[in-house]
């Protein structure tokens, strides 16, 4: 490890204590500093990290104006895919190496996401609400692959660590407006600065977006506010941040392919599908040099996240004669539609601290970190159903009964204590050894306020009591990792690692885990026998380096196996199921990257191969699979591919600086086909197609023009410029509407897909004033 003098260490603290990774020029030269934990620390040179970490800085984001952080990752990073299951650009299902960071409750999650050192996976289902992350305020981001135990629970396939701007990194102000396709109107403003004595810095930014959406009845409003107040002296830095979001999102989800043929790609299935997200988050971060070689880092946070949803759906019990009993007061009356409403209230807080020691061990350069932390969350989730007699012309439930039956009223409390330690020992300038471990102790307590009070109807036509979704559960585990890095010269690095991480079952999974009391997620929850925590074990090896001073490359291969993976399983009742540990799933693959610059041209090319398969036999619910038995069960065998994960992906980014003021950029993104959900046995095809979503390739363009030194900049971007018809994800399902769009009692098998956005474009202006932003 490179020796750094105290003055250089203080410079690093002052300029980047809140930054996870950045190139910093110190008295010893340029060092790419990487923190090995979510909290800021002394940092390690990237060349001795046994992992293929992908780093995004502010300059990268500025070069592709007008994109969200999820968009940028999908366009540029190895192994990243977006499935637009919700049909809304601010509700993407982000996948990395076949592991998901999704906003959908009940989806298997496998990526942890941190904002300024605070884990922001929601406690109810470990979900990630991407619309709550203020893209305008991001200073940098790192994608850490593998089951890195230092990033805590849910880091099965990787971790994303995001850092925000401050007045020190972004002095001055900016105003930006843009608009274009889909009636989109976007405006943002930000201002940052430093006090005269240099001890205080401040930053405040706001963003407002409103659009009609490109699909029918799909408007969206996003409102975000972010602020940061900092103080520092020669050895200490403190930052207090505040984040507020108040968003109204309409995402009308998947639609039968035959309806798109009849009504166009903007068609929807049923409506409304509205999600309203509200967030208040406070974070206090501290970094303090105890002496030249010891650094203390800590943070504490409070996070209140509320969510309300309204979903108009087909009543799955329409044909059983009991759909409207009690609700309408007439046992003979049938209802074809239902309006589901949910209400989620989540309060979370926590504290964590660590000490980093940059001291020699037995005459060898060494960095040792030890830390601990505590997180607690309280969740209240409730759901109601109100039946409607029919669907109106827009396919929204109509003639509602006026009686809303409460189907879920659940409270979940989760507490997690952890301790961690990691050590990086440089045996020489060539050989570097890393070892780490983290102990997690998690308690989950669910309380079902409706236990024994609700009833459902089974095939015998008689009412049966729902089970109790309450219960107390405890999960403990020590997750280790070990890695070796070889750096024979400055042009090549070789590395290999083994790591383990775990995910405790979430409140939503424990609330629907009893085979004897299945649920139709998310309509109801039942009793909860204990589930085992999911454990991921990952092997990774790779190389990275430079072909020339201007061309860099990377190659890595990996195998990740989930043990006791949790899936939603067939129960024996039509369309019902429960969460259960199903054995093993496996993800293995290859990532290749090449990039550089040539005169005025900069470019990057990435290829990823992902082989994601089941490693155990199990059964699923699928009413439309041709291989189903009489009760909608399909049998999955070891080796079947996981749904929704394309095997191949290829990405190219090129940017040409025509003149100093004008830059032109282009992205090519290509994915191979992927099996649809409901086709986990990889068999279904024929009358509803191949059982796959076809592969596709799209091209996006962007440009920026700077008006000299005036502070003004114009920018534009266009997506899917060749107007490719494509779908990002699919599901085998049942279509309850005929060719004219009217409700049909006899459901037909259908391939339902989430269509990708058509060609669209936006233009904008940005004015910067009051100070030049420091280079990244």
ZAMARGU-4260 file (C-alpha; in steps of 0.2 Angstrom, whole numbers, plus 5000, padded with zeros to 4 digits):
<rodrens>
0) 5000/5000/5000 | 5006/5017/4996 | 5013/5027/5011 | 5004/5044/5013 | 5010/5058/5024
5) 4999/5066/5037 | 4996/5082/5027 | 4990/5072/5012 | 4979/5061/5023 | 4971/5077/5029
10) 4969/5084/5012 | 4960/5068/5007 | 4948/5069/5022 | 4944/5087/5018 | 4941/5084/5000
15) 4933/5067/5000 | 4929/5061/5017 | 4911/5058/5011 | 4917/5050/4994 | 4918/5032/4992
20) 4929/5032/4977 | 4938/5046/4967 | 4955/5050/4959 | 4964/5062/4971 | 4980/5070/4967
25) 4990/5071/4983 | 5008/5074/4987 | 5012/5056/4983 | 5004/5057/4966 | 4987/5051/4959
30) 4978/5037/4969 | 4962/5029/4965 | 4955/5028/4983 | 4942/5014/4987 | 4934/5012/5004
35) 4931/4994/5008 | 4915/4997/5018 | 4900/5008/5016 | 4907/5021/5028 | 4921/5033/5022
40) 4938/5027/5028 | 4957/5029/5024 | 4954/5020/5008 | 4964/5007/4998 | 4972/5009/4980
45) 4960/5001/4968 | 4974/4990/4961 | 4975/4980/4977 | 4956/4977/4979 | 4952/4959/4974
50) 4936/4964/4965 | 4930/4971/4948 | 4923/4987/4956 | 4914/4998/4943 | 4916/5017/4947
55) 4905/5031/4941 | 4910/5049/4945 | 4901/5066/4943 | 4910/5069/4926 | 4903/5053/4919
60) 4886/5058/4924 | 4888/5075/4917 | 4893/5068/4900 | 4876/5060/4898 | 4864/5073/4904
65) 4846/5070/4908 | 4847/5052/4914 | 4843/5044/4931 | 4856/5034/4940 | 4847/5018/4935
70) 4847/5023/4917 | 4866/5027/4917 | 4869/5010/4925 | 4859/5001/4912 | 4867/5010/4897
75) 4885/5008/4903 | 4889/4996/4916 | 4894/4977/4915 | 4881/4965/4920 | 4867/4977/4923
80) 4849/4975/4915 | 4833/4984/4918 | 4816/4976/4917 | 4802/4988/4916 | 4789/4977/4925
85) 4780/4992/4932 | 4779/5001/4916 | 4786/5017/4924 | 4803/5025/4920 | 4805/5029/4939
90) 4801/5011/4945 | 4814/5000/4936 | 4818/4983/4941 | 4837/4984/4941 | 4847/4967/4939
95) 4865/4964/4941 | 4872/4947/4937 | 4855/4940/4939 | 4852/4948/4956 | 4838/4961/4958
100) 4836/4978/4966 | 4817/4980/4963 | 4803/4991/4969 | 4791/4976/4969 | 4786/4969/4985
105) 4788/4950/4985 | 4801/4950/4972 | 4817/4940/4977 | 4830/4954/4981 | 4849/4952/4981
110) 4857/4969/4980 | 4860/4981/4994 | 4860/5000/4990 | 4868/5013/5001 | 4866/5032/5000
115) 4879/5041/5010 | 4883/5026/5020 | 4865/5022/5024 | 4857/5006/5018 | 4841/5011/5009
120) 4833/4994/5005 | 4815/4996/5012 | 4813/4985/5027 | 4796/4978/5022 | 4803/4968/5007
125) 4821/4973/5005 | 4814/4983/4990 | 4823/4998/4982 | 4812/5013/4977 | 4823/5022/4964
130) 4812/5037/4962 | 4817/5042/4980 | 4836/5044/4975 | 4839/5062/4969 | 4850/5059/4953
135) 4853/5078/4952 | 4863/5077/4969 | 4874/5062/4965 | 4892/5065/4966 | 4898/5047/4963
140) 4893/5029/4963 | 4902/5012/4964 | 4895/4995/4959 | 4903/4982/4970 | 4901/4964/4964
145) 4899/4948/4973 | 4893/4943/4991 | 4904/4955/5000 | 4900/4953/5018 | 4905/4970/5023
150) 4890/4978/5014 | 4878/4968/5026 | 4861/4960/5023 | 4855/4957/5006 | 4872/4959/4997
155) 4870/4942/4988 | 4875/4947/4971 | 4882/4965/4974 | 4881/4982/4982 | 4878/4999/4975
160) 4886/5014/4985 | 4880/5031/4981 | 4888/5048/4987 | 4880/5065/4986 | 4886/5082/4982
165) 4892/5095/4995 | 4896/5113/4994 | 4914/5109/4994 | 4913/5098/4979 | 4900/5108/4970
170) 4902/5127/4974 | 4891/5139/4964 | 4874/5137/4958 | 4865/5130/4943 | 4847/5131/4935
175) 4841/5118/4923 | 4825/5115/4913 | 4821/5102/4900 | 4806/5096/4891 | 4800/5086/4876
180) 4791/5069/4872 | 4777/5063/4883 | 4773/5080/4889 | 4788/5079/4900 | 4793/5095/4910
185) 4808/5095/4921 | 4816/5109/4931 | 4830/5109/4944 | 4840/5121/4954 | 4855/5119/4965
190) 4867/5130/4975 | 4882/5126/4985 | 4896/5136/4994 | 4909/5137/5007 | 4911/5150/5021
195) 4925/5163/5021 | 4935/5154/5034 | 4933/5137/5025 | 4925/5128/5040 | 4907/5127/5034
200) 4900/5121/5017 | 4882/5120/5012 | 4872/5113/4997 | 4854/5113/4992 | 4845/5106/4977
205) 4827/5104/4971 | 4820/5094/4957 | 4802/5094/4949 | 4797/5083/4935 | 4779/5080/4927
210) 4775/5070/4912 | 4760/5062/4904 | 4769/5046/4900 | 4770/5037/4883 | 4757/5024/4888
215) 4738/5027/4891 | 4733/5034/4908 | 4752/5035/4914 | 4756/5052/4921 | 4770/5054/4933
220) 4775/5068/4945 | 4792/5068/4954 | 4797/5081/4968 | 4813/5079/4977 | 4823/5090/4989
225) 4841/5087/4995 | 4851/5098/5007 | 4868/5095/5015 | 4877/5106/5029 | 4895/5102/5033
230) 4908/5108/5045 | 4926/5103/5046 | 4943/5107/5054 | 4960/5099/5051 | 4955/5082/5058
235) 4936/5082/5059 | 4922/5082/5046 | 4904/5082/5050 | 4889/5082/5037 | 4871/5083/5041
240) 4860/5079/5026 | 4841/5080/5023 | 4831/5071/5009 | 4813/5073/5005 | 4803/5065/4990
245) 4785/5066/4986 | 4781/5056/4971 | 4765/5051/4961 | 4769/5037/4949 | 4757/5028/4937
250) 4765/5012/4930 | 4752/5001/4921 | 4763/4986/4920 | 4762/4971/4908 | 4749/4970/4894
255) 4744/4955/4883 | 4753/4955/4866 | 4736/4953/4857 | 4730/4969/4865 | 4746/4978/4859
260) 4742/4971/4842 | 4724/4978/4842 | 4727/4994/4851 | 4746/4999/4849 | 4761/4998/4861
265) 4753/5011/4872 | 4739/5000/4877 | 4736/4995/4895 | 4728/4980/4903 | 4719/4987/4918
270) 4720/5003/4928 | 4723/5012/4938 | 4741/5006/4944 | 4746/5021/4955 | 4760/5022/4968
275) 4763/5037/4979 | 4779/5037/4988 | 4784/5049/5002 | 4801/5050/5011 | 4809/5060/5024
280) 4827/5055/5028 | 4840/5063/5040 | 4858/5057/5040 | 4873/5063/5051 | 4890/5058/5045
285) 4906/5060/5055 | 4925/5057/5050 | 4939/5060/5063 | 4957/5057/5062 | 4962/5051/5080
290) 4980/5052/5075 | 4991/5051/5059 | 4986/5032/5057 | 4969/5030/5065 | 4953/5036/5058
295) 4935/5035/5066 | 4920/5035/5054 | 4902/5035/5060 | 4884/5039/5055 | 4867/5039/5062
300) 4850/5041/5052 | 4832/5042/5053 | 4821/5037/5038 | 4802/5038/5037 | 4795/5030/5021
305) 4777/5030/5016 | 4769/5021/5002 | 4751/5021/4996 | 4745/5011/4981 | 4729/5009/4971
310) 4727/4995/4958 | 4712/4990/4948 | 4713/4972/4944 | 4702/4957/4937 | 4694/4948/4951
315) 4702/4931/4952 | 4687/4923/4961 | 4674/4929/4948 | 4669/4912/4943 | 4667/4904/4960
320) 4651/4912/4965 | 4658/4921/4981 | 4666/4936/4975 | 4654/4949/4982 | 4647/4940/4997
325) 4645/4952/5011 | 4652/4966/5000 | 4636/4969/4991 | 4623/4960/5002 | 4618/4948/4987
330) 4625/4931/4986 | 4619/4929/4968 | 4628/4944/4962 | 4645/4942/4953 | 4659/4955/4952
335) 4672/4955/4938 | 4683/4969/4945 | 4692/4973/4961 | 4701/4989/4967 | 4715/4984/4979
340) 4722/4998/4990 | 4738/4996/5001 | 4745/5007/5014 | 4763/5005/5020 | 4771/5015/5034
345) 4790/5012/5037 | 4801/5020/5051 | 4819/5016/5052 | 4834/5022/5062 | 4851/5016/5066
350) 4869/5020/5070 | 4886/5013/5065 | 4904/5016/5068 | 4921/5010/5063 | 4939/5012/5066
355) 4952/5011/5052 | 4970/5008/5057 | 4984/5012/5044 | 4999/5004/5053 | 5012/4991/5048
360) 5010/4974/5054 | 5026/4963/5056 | 5035/4976/5045 | 5022/4974/5031 | 5010/4988/5025
365) 4993/4984/5033 | 4976/4992/5035 | 4964/4985/5048 | 4946/4990/5050 | 4934/4985/5064
370) 4916/4991/5066 | 4899/4989/5073 | 4881/4995/5071 | 4863/4994/5075 | 4847/4996/5064
375) 4829/4995/5069 | 4813/4997/5058 | 4794/4997/5062 | 4782/4993/5047 | 4763/4994/5046
380) 4756/4987/5031 | 4737/4986/5027 | 4727/4981/5012 | 4709/4983/5007 | 4698/4976/4993
385) 4683/4984/4985 | 4674/4975/4971 | 4666/4982/4956 | 4652/4976/4945 | 4662/4978/4929
390) 4676/4988/4920 | 4672/5004/4911 | 4678/5009/4894 | 4696/5013/4901 | 4697/4996/4909
395) 4695/5003/4927 | 4684/4995/4940 | 4667/5003/4939 | 4651/5003/4949 | 4661/4999/4965
400) 4651/4991/4979 | 4656/5004/4992 | 4661/4991/5004 | 4680/4989/5007 | 4685/4973/5015
405) 4702/4974/5025 | 4712/4959/5020 | 4729/4963/5028 | 4734/4972/5044 | 4751/4968/5048
410) 4765/4976/5059 | 4783/4971/5057 | 4798/4975/5068 | 4815/4971/5063 | 4831/4974/5073
415) 4849/4970/5067 | 4865/4971/5076 | 4882/4968/5067 | 4900/4968/5070 | 4913/4968/5056
420) 4932/4967/5053 | 4943/4967/5038 | 4962/4967/5035 | 4972/4970/5020 | 4990/4965/5021
425) 5003/4969/5008 | 5016/4955/5008 | 5026/4965/4995 | 5023/4977/4981 | 5017/4962/4971
430) 5006/4952/4983 | 4991/4958/4993 | 4980/4948/5005 | 4962/4953/5010 | 4951/4944/5023
435) 4935/4950/5031 | 4920/4944/5041 | 4904/4951/5047 | 4892/4944/5061 | 4873/4948/5059
440) 4860/4946/5072 | 4843/4949/5066 | 4826/4948/5075 | 4809/4950/5065 | 4793/4951/5075
445) 4777/4951/5065 | 4760/4955/5073 | 4744/4951/5063 | 4730/4962/5069 | 4717/4952/5059
450) 4722/4934/5064 | 4707/4923/5064 | 4695/4937/5059 | 4696/4934/5040 | 4689/4921/5029
455) 4692/4914/5011 | 4683/4902/5000 | 4691/4886/4994 | 4685/4874/4980 | 4673/4866/4992
460) 4663/4882/4993 | 4665/4884/5011 | 4673/4898/5021 | 4690/4894/5029 | 4699/4906/5042
465) 4715/4914/5037 | 4730/4909/5047 | 4740/4921/5059 | 4754/4931/5050 | 4762/4935/5066
470) 4777/4927/5074 | 4795/4930/5081 | 4810/4925/5072 | 4829/4926/5075 | 4843/4924/5062
475) 4862/4924/5066 | 4877/4921/5054 | 4895/4925/5052 | 4899/4929/5034 | 4917/4928/5028
480) 4928/4933/5013 | 4946/4931/5008 | 4955/4938/4992 | 4972/4938/4984 | 4978/4952/4972
485) 4994/4951/4962 | 5001/4967/4954 | 5016/4962/4944 | 5017/4979/4936 | 5007/4995/4934
490) 4999/4989/4919 | 4991/4973/4925 | 4982/4967/4941 | 4976/4949/4944 | 4964/4944/4958
495) 4954/4930/4965 | 4941/4930/4980 | 4929/4919/4989 | 4914/4928/4999 | 4898/4924/5008
500) 4883/4935/5012 | 4866/4932/5018 | 4848/4939/5018 | 4836/4937/5032 | 4818/4933/5027
505) 4808/4950/5026 | 4792/4954/5034 | 4782/4951/5018 | 4790/4934/5016 | 4787/4928/5034
510) 4770/4934/5033 | 4766/4922/5019 | 4776/4906/5022 | 4763/4893/5027 | 4759/4879/5015
515) 4742/4876/5024 | 4737/4894/5023 | 4743/4901/5006 | 4740/4918/5000 | 4737/4927/4983
520) 4751/4939/4985 | 4749/4954/4988 | 4731/4951/4992 | 4732/4942/5008 | 4744/4935/5020
525) 4744/4920/5031 | 4753/4911/5045 | 4772/4910/5045 | 4782/4894/5049 | 4801/4899/5051
530) 4810/4902/5035 | 4829/4900/5034 | 4840/4915/5028 | 4846/4915/5011 | 4865/4912/5010
535) 4875/4917/4994 | 4893/4910/4991 | 4903/4918/4977 | 4919/4913/4969 | 4927/4927/4957
540) 4943/4929/4948 | 4949/4942/4935 | 4962/4953/4928 | 4962/4971/4923 | 4975/4983/4916
545) 4981/4995/4902 | 4985/4990/4885 | 4992/5008/4882 | 4991/5024/4892 | 4975/5028/4884
550) 4967/5010/4883 | 4961/5000/4898 | 4953/4983/4899 | 4945/4971/4912 | 4940/4953/4912
555) 4932/4943/4927 | 4923/4927/4929 | 4912/4921/4944 | 4900/4908/4951 | 4887/4913/4964
560) 4876/4900/4972 | 4861/4904/4983 | 4858/4892/4997 | 4840/4891/5004 | 4834/4903/4991
565) 4817/4910/4994 | 4804/4908/4980 | 4785/4910/4979 | 4779/4891/4977 | 4763/4882/4971
570) 4752/4878/4986 | 4739/4865/4978 | 4725/4879/4977 | 4722/4887/4961 | 4733/4903/4959
575) 4738/4902/4977 | 4755/4900/4984 | 4767/4904/4998 | 4786/4908/5001 | 4797/4894/5005
580) 4816/4889/5005 | 4818/4880/4988 | 4836/4874/4989 | 4849/4882/4977 | 4850/4894/4962
585) 4866/4897/4953 | 4872/4912/4943 | 4889/4911/4934 | 4896/4921/4920 | 4909/4932/4912
590) 4911/4951/4911 | 4923/4959/4898 | 4927/4977/4897 | 4938/4988/4885 | 4938/5007/4884
595) 4949/5022/4880 | 4952/5037/4870 | 4959/5042/4853 | 4961/5060/4849 | 4944/5068/4851
600) 4935/5051/4853 | 4932/5042/4870 | 4924/5025/4870 | 4919/5010/4881 | 4913/4992/4876
605) 4906/4979/4888 | 4900/4961/4886 | 4892/4951/4899 | 4887/4932/4899 | 4875/4927/4913
610) 4870/4908/4915 | 4857/4909/4928 | 4849/4892/4933 | 4839/4883/4946 | 4850/4871/4955
615) 4835/4861/4964 | 4819/4854/4958 | 4803/4863/4963 | 4785/4868/4958 | 4778/4885/4953
620) 4761/4892/4949 | 4758/4895/4931 | 4740/4895/4924 | 4746/4898/4905 | 4761/4886/4904
625) 4757/4872/4891 | 4766/4860/4903 | 4754/4863/4918 | 4744/4850/4927 | 4726/4852/4931
630) 4729/4864/4945 | 4741/4876/4937 | 4757/4868/4943 | 4773/4867/4933 | 4788/4857/4938
635) 4805/4865/4937 | 4821/4854/4937 | 4839/4857/4940 | 4847/4866/4926 | 4831/4876/4920
640) 4835/4894/4917 | 4829/4908/4928 | 4816/4919/4921 | 4819/4937/4915 | 4838/4936/4914
645) 4845/4938/4897 | 4860/4926/4894 | 4870/4939/4883 | 4872/4958/4884 | 4883/4970/4874
650) 4885/4989/4877 | 4895/5002/4868 | 4897/5020/4873 | 4905/5033/4861 | 4908/5052/4863
655) 4916/5063/4851 | 4922/5081/4855 | 4918/5089/4839 | 4925/5106/4845 | 4929/5111/4863
660) 4911/5118/4865 | 4902/5103/4856 | 4901/5085/4861 | 4891/5071/4853 | 4887/5054/4861
665) 4879/5038/4857 | 4875/5022/4867 | 4871/5005/4859 | 4863/4992/4871 | 4859/4974/4865
670) 4851/4960/4875 | 4848/4942/4870 | 4831/4934/4873 | 4825/4929/4891 | 4812/4916/4897
675) 4796/4924/4903 | 4790/4922/4921 | 4778/4908/4922 | 4789/4898/4910 | 4802/4893/4923
680) 4802/4875/4917 | 4808/4883/4900 | 4795/4872/4890 | 4780/4883/4886 | 4778/4889/4868
685) 4766/4887/4853 | 4750/4897/4853 | 4756/4910/4865 | 4773/4912/4856 | 4790/4905/4861
690) 4788/4908/4880 | 4802/4920/4879 | 4804/4939/4877 | 4814/4942/4861 | 4832/4949/4861
695) 4833/4967/4855 | 4846/4981/4852 | 4842/5000/4854 | 4852/5016/4851 | 4852/5031/4861
700) 4860/5048/4857 | 4865/5064/4867 | 4873/5080/4864 | 4879/5095/4873 | 4885/5112/4868
705) 4893/5125/4880 | 4891/5143/4876 | 4909/5148/4879 | 4912/5155/4897 | 4895/5162/4899
710) 4889/5147/4910 | 4876/5142/4898 | 4874/5125/4891 | 4862/5117/4879 | 4859/5098/4879
715) 4848/5085/4870 | 4845/5067/4871 | 4835/5054/4861 | 4831/5036/4865 | 4827/5022/4854
720) 4831/5032/4839 | 4827/5018/4827 | 4810/5016/4836 | 4813/4997/4839 | 4798/4987/4846
725) 4804/4978/4860 | 4799/4971/4878 | 4810/4971/4893 | 4801/4957/4903 | 4787/4945/4900
730) 4775/4934/4910 | 4764/4920/4904 | 4746/4924/4910 | 4728/4925/4907 | 4719/4938/4897
735) 4701/4942/4903 | 4697/4954/4888 | 4692/4951/4870 | 4698/4959/4854 | 4687/4974/4857
740) 4694/4977/4874 | 4678/4971/4883 | 4678/4959/4898 | 4677/4941/4893 | 4671/4928/4906
745) 4682/4915/4898 | 4700/4919/4901 | 4712/4915/4887 | 4731/4910/4889 | 4742/4925/4884
750) 4760/4931/4884 | 4760/4947/4893 | 4774/4959/4891 | 4781/4976/4897 | 4784/4986/4881
755) 4800/4996/4880 | 4798/5015/4877 | 4796/5021/4859 | 4807/5034/4851 | 4807/5050/4861
760) 4818/5065/4863 | 4821/5080/4875 | 4830/5096/4875 | 4836/5107/4889 | 4846/5122/4895
765) 4857/5123/4910 | 4865/5139/4918 | 4879/5138/4930 | 4885/5152/4940 | 4895/5158/4956
770) 4910/5146/4955 | 4918/5132/4945 | 4915/5114/4950 | 4930/5105/4955 | 4936/5092/4943
775) 4931/5074/4947
</rodrens>
